[in-house]
Amino acid sequence: MSDDARPRVLSITSITAVSTIDGGDTLAAEVSGPDGGTVFLLIPLGAAGALITQLTDAAERGAQERRLHSQGRRPAQEP
């Protein structure tokens, strides 16, 4: 990481493979981008657990929003 304050965005179109490295301590996720390029994400197992939880929660919220949108309703605003 650099000291650049601008956020970096990585757009992916698919997850090609996930394997373990470092004796099982790290996940190596191979992902493909819209330009056809490949990027490897190295994720420590501790961070992977948190990522899975947050992805699951966000996916559930997204599904709820899509259901409401398809019914012509808006999701309730959080305080």
N, C-alpha and C positions, 0 to 999 in steps of 0.2 A: 504494500500500500504506500501511497505517496502522501505528502502533506497537502495536496491539492484539495480544496474544500468542495469542489464540485462532485456530486454523486456520480457513480458509474452505473450504467444500466446494461444488463446482459439479457438479450431477448433469445429465448430458446424455442425451437419448434418440436423437439423430441428428446427423450432421454434414451440414449443408445444402449448403455450398460452401466451397471454399478457393481463394483467389486471392493474387496477390502485390501488394504496395504498396511505396512508398519506392524506386522504381526496381529492384525485385526483391530488396531486402534483407530484406523482412519478409513473412511469410505472414499472411494474415487469414483465420482459420477461422470461419465462421458455424455456430454450433451451436444446437440447439433443446433446451429443457429439458422436464421432465415436465409443467410448467404451460403449455406452448405458447409460452413466451417465447423470445426470441432473444438470444444473447450472441455477441459477436465476440471471439475470442482473437487477440491480436497477438503473433506469435512470430518473433523474429529468426532468420534462416536458420541461424546457428551453433547456436542452442538447438534448432532444429527437427531437426537431424541427431541430436543427443543424445536428443531425445524419441523419434524414430523407433526408434533402437537400443533404448532402454529399453522402449518399448511392445512391440516385437518379442520381446524376451527375456521379458517378463512374460506375453505371450500364449502363448509356447511352454511356459512353466512351468504356466500355467493349463490348457492342453490336456493336458499330462502328468498333472496332478492329476485332471482329469476322467476320463481313461482309467483311472487307478488306482482312483478312486472307483467307477467303473462295474463294475470287477472285484472290488469289495469289499476293496480294499487301501488302505493309507495311504502317502502319499509319505514317503520317508526324511527325517528331520530333519537340517538342516544344522548343523554344529558351531558 
